[in-house]
Amino acid sequence: MIKIKLIRSRIGSKPKQRAVLDGLGLRKINAVREFQDGPALRGAIEKVKHMVEVVQ
């Protein structure tokens, strides 16, 4: 399992990045979600790596 936290605002981000955040369920700053780790999740994190952090 891996936890992802939104650390930067979605305002000013590109529409595709917002779509990735919507898919992850991260809508508010400091929101944390827990996911099963896998290659698709790692790809989504890579798209928005400047806006999220992985929390252990």
N, CA, C, O and CB atoms as a CASP TS submission, in Angstrom:
PFRMAT TS
TARGET T0000
AUTHOR 0000-0000-0000
METHOD Language model
MODEL 1
PARENT N/A
ATOM      1  N   MET     1       0.845  -1.187   0.000  1.00  0.00           N
ATOM      2  CA  MET     1       0.000   0.000   0.000  1.00  0.00           C
ATOM      3  C   MET     1       0.884   1.242   0.000  1.00  0.00           C
ATOM      4  O   MET     1       1.976   1.250   0.568  1.00  0.00           O
ATOM      5  CB  MET     1      -0.958   0.003   1.223  1.00  0.00           C
ATOM      6  N   ILE     2       0.390   2.276  -0.644  1.00  0.00           N
ATOM      7  CA  ILE     2       1.130   3.526  -0.753  1.00  0.00           C
ATOM      8  C   ILE     2       0.164   4.680  -0.495  1.00  0.00           C
ATOM      9  O   ILE     2      -0.972   4.660  -0.968  1.00  0.00           O
ATOM     10  CB  ILE     2       1.812   3.662  -2.157  1.00  0.00           C
ATOM     11  N   LYS     3       0.616   5.681   0.253  1.00  0.00           N
ATOM     12  CA  LYS     3      -0.206   6.851   0.560  1.00  0.00           C
ATOM     13  C   LYS     3       0.315   8.042  -0.241  1.00  0.00           C
ATOM     14  O   LYS     3       1.521   8.273  -0.326  1.00  0.00           O
ATOM     15  CB  LYS     3      -0.195   7.163   2.091  1.00  0.00           C
ATOM     16  N   ILE     4      -0.616   8.791  -0.823  1.00  0.00           N
ATOM     17  CA  ILE     4      -0.274   9.959  -1.630  1.00  0.00           C
ATOM     18  C   ILE     4      -0.971  11.171  -1.029  1.00  0.00           C
ATOM     19  O   ILE     4      -2.150  11.114  -0.681  1.00  0.00           O
ATOM     20  CB  ILE     4      -0.682   9.759  -3.129  1.00  0.00           C
ATOM     21  N   LYS     5      -0.221  12.279  -0.911  1.00  0.00           N
ATOM     22  CA  LYS     5      -0.747  13.502  -0.314  1.00  0.00           C
ATOM     23  C   LYS     5      -0.609  14.642  -1.312  1.00  0.00           C
ATOM     24  O   LYS     5       0.454  14.819  -1.908  1.00  0.00           O
ATOM     25  CB  LYS     5      -0.013  13.838   1.012  1.00  0.00           C
ATOM     26  N   LEU     6      -1.672  15.417  -1.499  1.00  0.00           N
ATOM     27  CA  LEU     6      -1.636  16.602  -2.358  1.00  0.00           C
ATOM     28  C   LEU     6      -1.013  17.751  -1.569  1.00  0.00           C
ATOM     29  O   LEU     6      -1.525  18.144  -0.520  1.00  0.00           O
ATOM     30  CB  LEU     6      -3.074  16.982  -2.867  1.00  0.00           C
ATOM     31  N   ILE     7       0.097  18.288  -2.082  1.00  0.00           N
ATOM     32  CA  ILE     7       0.806  19.333  -1.336  1.00  0.00           C
ATOM     33  C   ILE     7       0.769  20.688  -2.029  1.00  0.00           C
ATOM     34  O   ILE     7       1.108  21.699  -1.416  1.00  0.00           O
ATOM     35  CB  ILE     7       2.239  18.925  -1.121  1.00  0.00           C
ATOM     36  N   ARG     8       0.361  20.729  -3.301  1.00  0.00           N
ATOM     37  CA  ARG     8       0.256  22.002  -4.013  1.00  0.00           C
ATOM     38  C   ARG     8      -1.130  22.141  -4.616  1.00  0.00           C
ATOM     39  O   ARG     8      -1.803  21.148  -4.891  1.00  0.00           O
ATOM     40  CB  ARG     8       1.336  22.112  -5.110  1.00  0.00           C
ATOM     41  N   SER     9      -1.543  23.371  -4.816  1.00  0.00           N
ATOM     42  CA  SER     9      -2.869  23.659  -5.337  1.00  0.00           C
ATOM     43  C   SER     9      -3.021  23.206  -6.779  1.00  0.00           C
ATOM     44  O   SER     9      -2.062  23.194  -7.550  1.00  0.00           O
ATOM     45  CB  SER     9      -3.159  25.135  -5.228  1.00  0.00           C
ATOM     46  N   ARG    10      -4.259  22.830  -7.128  1.00  0.00           N
ATOM     47  CA  ARG    10      -4.585  22.450  -8.503  1.00  0.00           C
ATOM     48  C   ARG    10      -4.747  23.671  -9.399  1.00  0.00           C
ATOM     49  O   ARG    10      -4.739  23.550 -10.624  1.00  0.00           O
ATOM     50  CB  ARG    10      -5.860  21.615  -8.533  1.00  0.00           C
ATOM     51  N   ILE    11      -4.893  24.843  -8.795  1.00  0.00           N
ATOM     52  CA  ILE    11      -5.111  26.064  -9.571  1.00  0.00           C
ATOM     53  C   ILE    11      -3.887  26.322 -10.445  1.00  0.00           C
ATOM     54  O   ILE    11      -2.753  26.287  -9.967  1.00  0.00           O
ATOM     55  CB  ILE    11      -5.392  27.284  -8.635  1.00  0.00           C
ATOM     56  N   GLY    12      -4.122  26.575 -11.700  1.00  0.00           N
ATOM     57  CA  GLY    12      -3.042  26.862 -12.634  1.00  0.00           C
ATOM     58  C   GLY    12      -2.435  25.623 -13.266  1.00  0.00           C
ATOM     59  O   GLY    12      -1.558  25.738 -14.122  1.00  0.00           O
ATOM     60  N   SER    13      -2.881  24.444 -12.867  1.00  0.00           N
ATOM     61  CA  SER    13      -2.354  23.223 -13.468  1.00  0.00           C
ATOM     62  C   SER    13      -3.061  22.949 -14.787  1.00  0.00           C
ATOM     63  O   SER    13      -4.129  23.497 -15.059  1.00  0.00           O
ATOM     64  CB  SER    13      -2.516  22.026 -12.509  1.00  0.00           C
ATOM     65  N   LYS    14      -2.457  22.103 -15.596  1.00  0.00           N
ATOM     66  CA  LYS    14      -3.018  21.775 -16.906  1.00  0.00           C
ATOM     67  C   LYS    14      -4.205  20.827 -16.740  1.00  0.00           C
ATOM     68  O   LYS    14      -4.281  20.089 -15.757  1.00  0.00           O
ATOM     69  CB  LYS    14      -1.939  21.141 -17.823  1.00  0.00           C
ATOM     70  N   PRO    15      -5.127  20.849 -17.697  1.00  0.00           N
ATOM     71  CA  PRO    15      -6.322  19.990 -17.590  1.00  0.00           C
ATOM     72  C   PRO    15      -5.997  18.505 -17.439  1.00  0.00           C
ATOM     73  O   PRO    15      -6.689  17.804 -16.701  1.00  0.00           O
ATOM     74  CB  PRO    15      -7.193  20.180 -18.808  1.00  0.00           C
ATOM     75  N   LYS    16      -4.975  18.016 -18.111  1.00  0.00           N
ATOM     76  CA  LYS    16      -4.622  16.594 -17.970  1.00  0.00           C
ATOM     77  C   LYS    16      -4.124  16.286 -16.568  1.00  0.00           C
ATOM     78  O   LYS    16      -4.377  15.202 -16.045  1.00  0.00           O
ATOM     79  CB  LYS    16      -3.556  16.201 -18.997  1.00  0.00           C
ATOM     80  N   GLN    17      -3.420  17.225 -15.957  1.00  0.00           N
ATOM     81  CA  GLN    17      -2.943  17.021 -14.595  1.00  0.00           C
ATOM     82  C   GLN    17      -4.117  17.025 -13.623  1.00  0.00           C
ATOM     83  O   GLN    17      -4.146  16.238 -12.677  1.00  0.00           O
ATOM     84  CB  GLN    17      -1.920  18.104 -14.208  1.00  0.00           C
ATOM     85  N   ARG    18      -5.071  17.899 -13.853  1.00  0.00           N
ATOM     86  CA  ARG    18      -6.265  17.918 -13.004  1.00  0.00           C
ATOM     87  C   ARG    18      -7.031  16.613 -13.131  1.00  0.00           C
ATOM     88  O   ARG    18      -7.569  16.102 -12.148  1.00  0.00           O
ATOM     89  CB  ARG    18      -7.172  19.100 -13.370  1.00  0.00           C
ATOM     90  N   ALA    19      -7.080  16.073 -14.351  1.00  0.00           N
ATOM     91  CA  ALA    19      -7.772  14.798 -14.563  1.00  0.00           C
ATOM     92  C   ALA    19      -7.097  13.673 -13.794  1.00  0.00           C
ATOM     93  O   ALA    19      -7.773  12.804 -13.242  1.00  0.00           O
ATOM     94  CB  ALA    19      -7.820  14.456 -16.054  1.00  0.00           C
ATOM     95  N   VAL    20      -5.775  13.683 -13.754  1.00  0.00           N
ATOM     96  CA  VAL    20      -5.037  12.672 -12.987  1.00  0.00           C
ATOM     97  C   VAL    20      -5.360  12.820 -11.507  1.00  0.00           C
ATOM     98  O   VAL    20      -5.594  11.823 -10.824  1.00  0.00           O
ATOM     99  CB  VAL    20      -3.506  12.798 -13.225  1.00  0.00           C
ATOM    100  N   LEU    21      -5.376  14.049 -11.005  1.00  0.00           N
ATOM    101  CA  LEU    21      -5.696  14.267  -9.593  1.00  0.00           C
ATOM    102  C   LEU    21      -7.128  13.843  -9.279  1.00  0.00           C
ATOM    103  O   LEU    21      -7.391  13.286  -8.213  1.00  0.00           O
ATOM    104  CB  LEU    21      -5.492  15.741  -9.223  1.00  0.00           C
ATOM    105  N   ASP    22      -8.054  14.106 -10.203  1.00  0.00           N
ATOM    106  CA  ASP    22      -9.433  13.656 -10.013  1.00  0.00           C
ATOM    107  C   ASP    22      -9.491  12.135  -9.943  1.00  0.00           C
ATOM    108  O   ASP    22     -10.199  11.565  -9.112  1.00  0.00           O
ATOM    109  CB  ASP    22     -10.335  14.174 -11.151  1.00  0.00           C
ATOM    110  N   GLY    23      -8.738  11.489 -10.824  1.00  0.00           N
ATOM    111  CA  GLY    23      -8.699  10.029 -10.828  1.00  0.00           C
ATOM    112  C   GLY    23      -8.146   9.456  -9.534  1.00  0.00           C
ATOM    113  O   GLY    23      -8.563   8.388  -9.085  1.00  0.00           O
ATOM    114  N   LEU    24      -7.211  10.170  -8.945  1.00  0.00           N
ATOM    115  CA  LEU    24      -6.634   9.741  -7.673  1.00  0.00           C
ATOM    116  C   LEU    24      -7.514  10.128  -6.487  1.00  0.00           C
ATOM    117  O   LEU    24      -7.302   9.649  -5.373  1.00  0.00           O
ATOM    118  CB  LEU    24      -5.246  10.339  -7.501  1.00  0.00           C
ATOM    119  N   GLY    25      -8.495  10.989  -6.720  1.00  0.00           N
ATOM    120  CA  GLY    25      -9.385  11.416  -5.640  1.00  0.00           C
ATOM    121  C   GLY    25      -8.796  12.496  -4.768  1.00  0.00           C
ATOM    122  O   GLY    25      -9.222  12.674  -3.627  1.00  0.00           O
ATOM    123  N   LEU    26      -7.817  13.225  -5.287  1.00  0.00           N
ATOM    124  CA  LEU    26      -7.180  14.298  -4.521  1.00  0.00           C
ATOM    125  C   LEU    26      -7.761  15.634  -4.972  1.00  0.00           C
ATOM    126  O   LEU    26      -7.436  16.123  -6.054  1.00  0.00           O
ATOM    127  CB  LEU    26      -5.627  14.277  -4.701  1.00  0.00           C
ATOM    128  N   ARG    27      -8.613  16.221  -4.147  1.00  0.00           N
ATOM    129  CA  ARG    27      -9.285  17.456  -4.526  1.00  0.00           C
ATOM    130  C   ARG    27      -8.884  18.645  -3.666  1.00  0.00           C
ATOM    131  O   ARG    27      -8.982  19.788  -4.112  1.00  0.00           O
ATOM    132  CB  ARG    27     -10.766  17.266  -4.452  1.00  0.00           C
ATOM    133  N   LYS    28      -8.436  18.396  -2.443  1.00  0.00           N
ATOM    134  CA  LYS    28      -8.063  19.486  -1.537  1.00  0.00           C
ATOM    135  C   LYS    28      -6.613  19.316  -1.092  1.00  0.00           C
ATOM    136  O   LYS    28      -6.101  18.200  -1.017  1.00  0.00           O
ATOM    137  CB  LYS    28      -9.008  19.529  -0.305  1.00  0.00           C
ATOM    138  N   ILE    29      -5.966  20.431  -0.799  1.00  0.00           N
ATOM    139  CA  ILE    29      -4.601  20.386  -0.304  1.00  0.00           C
ATOM    140  C   ILE    29      -4.571  19.615   1.019  1.00  0.00           C
ATOM    141  O   ILE    29      -5.485  19.730   1.836  1.00  0.00           O
ATOM    142  CB  ILE    29      -4.029  21.822  -0.125  1.00  0.00           C
ATOM    143  N   ASN    30      -3.532  18.846   1.212  1.00  0.00           N
ATOM    144  CA  ASN    30      -3.317  17.983   2.377  1.00  0.00           C
ATOM    145  C   ASN    30      -4.231  16.766   2.402  1.00  0.00           C
ATOM    146  O   ASN    30      -4.265  16.046   3.399  1.00  0.00           O
ATOM    147  CB  ASN    30      -3.516  18.775   3.637  1.00  0.00           C
ATOM    148  N   ALA    31      -4.976  16.523   1.319  1.00  0.00           N
ATOM    149  CA  ALA    31      -5.782  15.307   1.232  1.00  0.00           C
ATOM    150  C   ALA    31      -4.845  14.122   1.043  1.00  0.00           C
ATOM    151  O   ALA    31      -3.892  14.198   0.267  1.00  0.00           O
ATOM    152  CB  ALA    31      -6.821  15.393   0.064  1.00  0.00           C
ATOM    153  N   VAL    32      -5.112  13.030   1.749  1.00  0.00           N
ATOM    154  CA  VAL    32      -4.282  11.826   1.662  1.00  0.00           C
ATOM    155  C   VAL    32      -5.173  10.663   1.255  1.00  0.00           C
ATOM    156  O   VAL    32      -6.259  10.474   1.805  1.00  0.00           O
ATOM    157  CB  VAL    32      -3.556  11.530   3.020  1.00  0.00           C
ATOM    158  N   ARG    33      -4.701   9.886   0.284  1.00  0.00           N
ATOM    159  CA  ARG    33      -5.404   8.677  -0.156  1.00  0.00           C
ATOM    160  C   ARG    33      -4.441   7.515  -0.140  1.00  0.00           C
ATOM    161  O   ARG    33      -3.240   7.690  -0.344  1.00  0.00           O
ATOM    162  CB  ARG    33      -6.014   8.858  -1.568  1.00  0.00           C
ATOM    163  N   GLU    34      -4.959   6.339   0.101  1.00  0.00           N
ATOM    164  CA  GLU    34      -4.140   5.129   0.143  1.00  0.00           C
ATOM    165  C   GLU    34      -4.518   4.227  -1.025  1.00  0.00           C
ATOM    166  O   GLU    34      -5.698   3.992  -1.285  1.00  0.00           O
ATOM    167  CB  GLU    34      -4.317   4.381   1.495  1.00  0.00           C
ATOM    168  N   PHE    35      -3.502   3.722  -1.729  1.00  0.00           N
ATOM    169  CA  PHE    35      -3.713   2.915  -2.923  1.00  0.00           C
ATOM    170  C   PHE    35      -2.854   1.662  -2.881  1.00  0.00           C
ATOM    171  O   PHE    35      -1.845   1.599  -2.178  1.00  0.00           O
ATOM    172  CB  PHE    35      -3.403   3.727  -4.182  1.00  0.00           C
ATOM    173  N   GLN    36      -3.277   0.672  -3.646  1.00  0.00           N
ATOM    174  CA  GLN    36      -2.455  -0.502  -3.883  1.00  0.00           C
ATOM    175  C   GLN    36      -1.388  -0.113  -4.898  1.00  0.00           C
ATOM    176  O   GLN    36      -1.717   0.429  -5.953  1.00  0.00           O
ATOM    177  CB  GLN    36      -3.313  -1.718  -4.387  1.00  0.00           C
ATOM    178  N   ASP    37      -0.128  -0.373  -4.606  1.00  0.00           N
ATOM    179  CA  ASP    37       0.975   0.030  -5.470  1.00  0.00           C
ATOM    180  C   ASP    37       0.962  -0.788  -6.763  1.00  0.00           C
ATOM    181  O   ASP    37       0.675  -1.985  -6.752  1.00  0.00           O
ATOM    182  CB  ASP    37       2.323  -0.136  -4.740  1.00  0.00           C
ATOM    183  N   GLY    38       1.279  -0.122  -7.872  1.00  0.00           N
ATOM    184  CA  GLY    38       1.344  -0.794  -9.167  1.00  0.00           C
ATOM    185  C   GLY    38       1.868   0.143 -10.228  1.00  0.00           C
ATOM    186  O   GLY    38       2.020   1.339  -9.976  1.00  0.00           O
ATOM    187  N   PRO    39       2.147  -0.373 -11.412  1.00  0.00           N
ATOM    188  CA  PRO    39       2.731   0.450 -12.465  1.00  0.00           C
ATOM    189  C   PRO    39       1.827   1.594 -12.940  1.00  0.00           C
ATOM    190  O   PRO    39       2.324   2.671 -13.266  1.00  0.00           O
ATOM    191  CB  PRO    39       3.078  -0.416 -13.629  1.00  0.00           C
ATOM    192  N   ALA    40       0.518   1.377 -12.982  1.00  0.00           N
ATOM    193  CA  ALA    40      -0.397   2.438 -13.419  1.00  0.00           C
ATOM    194  C   ALA    40      -0.401   3.584 -12.407  1.00  0.00           C
ATOM    195  O   ALA    40      -0.419   4.754 -12.788  1.00  0.00           O
ATOM    196  CB  ALA    40      -1.833   1.881 -13.607  1.00  0.00           C
ATOM    197  N   LEU    41      -0.385   3.247 -11.132  1.00  0.00           N
ATOM    198  CA  LEU    41      -0.346   4.266 -10.086  1.00  0.00           C
ATOM    199  C   LEU    41       0.965   5.029 -10.144  1.00  0.00           C
ATOM    200  O   LEU    41       0.972   6.252 -10.003  1.00  0.00           O
ATOM    201  CB  LEU    41      -0.531   3.632  -8.699  1.00  0.00           C
ATOM    202  N   ARG    42       2.070   4.335 -10.349  1.00  0.00           N
ATOM    203  CA  ARG    42       3.376   4.996 -10.444  1.00  0.00           C
ATOM    204  C   ARG    42       3.416   5.959 -11.626  1.00  0.00           C
ATOM    205  O   ARG    42       4.030   7.022 -11.532  1.00  0.00           O
ATOM    206  CB  ARG    42       4.497   3.955 -10.575  1.00  0.00           C
ATOM    207  N   GLY    43       2.772   5.603 -12.736  1.00  0.00           N
ATOM    208  CA  GLY    43       2.698   6.494 -13.891  1.00  0.00           C
ATOM    209  C   GLY    43       1.886   7.739 -13.592  1.00  0.00           C
ATOM    210  O   GLY    43       2.249   8.836 -14.015  1.00  0.00           O
ATOM    211  N   ALA    44       0.780   7.575 -12.859  1.00  0.00           N
ATOM    212  CA  ALA    44      -0.050   8.724 -12.488  1.00  0.00           C
ATOM    213  C   ALA    44       0.718   9.656 -11.558  1.00  0.00           C
ATOM    214  O   ALA    44       0.634  10.877 -11.693  1.00  0.00           O
ATOM    215  CB  ALA    44      -1.358   8.258 -11.815  1.00  0.00           C
ATOM    216  N   ILE    45       1.463   9.087 -10.620  1.00  0.00           N
ATOM    217  CA  ILE    45       2.264   9.910  -9.704  1.00  0.00           C
ATOM    218  C   ILE    45       3.317  10.685 -10.491  1.00  0.00           C
ATOM    219  O   ILE    45       3.584  11.849 -10.193  1.00  0.00           O
ATOM    220  CB  ILE    45       2.940   9.029  -8.615  1.00  0.00           C
ATOM    221  N   GLU    46       3.907  10.053 -11.480  1.00  0.00           N
ATOM    222  CA  GLU    46       4.947  10.704 -12.297  1.00  0.00           C
ATOM    223  C   GLU    46       4.391  11.923 -13.035  1.00  0.00           C
ATOM    224  O   GLU    46       5.108  12.905 -13.224  1.00  0.00           O
ATOM    225  CB  GLU    46       5.538   9.703 -13.310  1.00  0.00           C
ATOM    226  N   LYS    47       3.124  11.873 -13.453  1.00  0.00           N
ATOM    227  CA  LYS    47       2.508  12.992 -14.175  1.00  0.00           C
ATOM    228  C   LYS    47       2.332  14.224 -13.297  1.00  0.00           C
ATOM    229  O   LYS    47       2.375  15.350 -13.792  1.00  0.00           O
ATOM    230  CB  LYS    47       1.162  12.572 -14.731  1.00  0.00           C
ATOM    231  N   VAL    48       2.136  14.018 -12.004  1.00  0.00           N
ATOM    232  CA  VAL    48       1.876  15.142 -11.089  1.00  0.00           C
ATOM    233  C   VAL    48       2.859  15.151  -9.923  1.00  0.00           C
ATOM    234  O   VAL    48       2.505  15.560  -8.817  1.00  0.00           O
ATOM    235  CB  VAL    48       0.437  15.074 -10.554  1.00  0.00           C
ATOM    236  N   LYS    49       4.074  14.710 -10.158  1.00  0.00           N
ATOM    237  CA  LYS    49       5.044  14.559  -9.069  1.00  0.00           C
ATOM    238  C   LYS    49       5.396  15.876  -8.396  1.00  0.00           C
ATOM    239  O   LYS    49       5.841  15.877  -7.248  1.00  0.00           O
ATOM    240  CB  LYS    49       6.301  13.919  -9.591  1.00  0.00           C
ATOM    241  N   HIS    50       5.207  17.001  -9.087  1.00  0.00           N
ATOM    242  CA  HIS    50       5.504  18.293  -8.495  1.00  0.00           C
ATOM    243  C   HIS    50       4.377  18.787  -7.577  1.00  0.00           C
ATOM    244  O   HIS    50       4.534  19.794  -6.887  1.00  0.00           O
ATOM    245  CB  HIS    50       5.762  19.308  -9.589  1.00  0.00           C
ATOM    246  N   MET    51       3.252  18.082  -7.572  1.00  0.00           N
ATOM    247  CA  MET    51       2.096  18.491  -6.771  1.00  0.00           C
ATOM    248  C   MET    51       1.772  17.542  -5.624  1.00  0.00           C
ATOM    249  O   MET    51       0.996  17.885  -4.731  1.00  0.00           O
ATOM    250  CB  MET    51       0.897  18.615  -7.654  1.00  0.00           C
ATOM    251  N   VAL    52       2.360  16.358  -5.645  1.00  0.00           N
ATOM    252  CA  VAL    52       2.046  15.351  -4.628  1.00  0.00           C
ATOM    253  C   VAL    52       3.321  14.866  -3.961  1.00  0.00           C
ATOM    254  O   VAL    52       4.425  15.081  -4.461  1.00  0.00           O
ATOM    255  CB  VAL    52       1.283  14.163  -5.248  1.00  0.00           C
ATOM    256  N   GLU    53       3.149  14.205  -2.819  1.00  0.00           N
ATOM    257  CA  GLU    53       4.277  13.531  -2.188  1.00  0.00           C
ATOM    258  C   GLU    53       3.799  12.178  -1.693  1.00  0.00           C
ATOM    259  O   GLU    53       2.639  12.006  -1.316  1.00  0.00           O
ATOM    260  CB  GLU    53       4.875  14.382  -1.020  1.00  0.00           C
ATOM    261  N   VAL    54       4.713  11.230  -1.702  1.00  0.00           N
ATOM    262  CA  VAL    54       4.398   9.897  -1.218  1.00  0.00           C
ATOM    263  C   VAL    54       4.696   9.867   0.273  1.00  0.00           C
ATOM    264  O   VAL    54       5.811  10.168   0.698  1.00  0.00           O
ATOM    265  CB  VAL    54       5.207   8.798  -1.986  1.00  0.00           C
ATOM    266  N   VAL    55       3.695   9.504   1.062  1.00  0.00           N
ATOM    267  CA  VAL    55       3.798   9.493   2.520  1.00  0.00           C
ATOM    268  C   VAL    55       3.905   8.031   2.959  1.00  0.00           C
ATOM    269  O   VAL    55       3.140   7.187   2.494  1.00  0.00           O
ATOM    270  CB  VAL    55       2.559  10.212   3.198  1.00  0.00           C
ATOM    271  N   GLN    56       4.825   7.739   3.828  1.00  0.00           N
ATOM    272  CA  GLN    56       4.967   6.353   4.338  1.00  0.00           C
ATOM    273  C   GLN    56       4.363   6.202   5.693  1.00  0.00           C
ATOM    274  O   GLN    56       4.393   5.113   6.265  1.00  0.00           O
ATOM    275  CB  GLN    56       6.425   5.938   4.394  1.00  0.00           C
TER
END
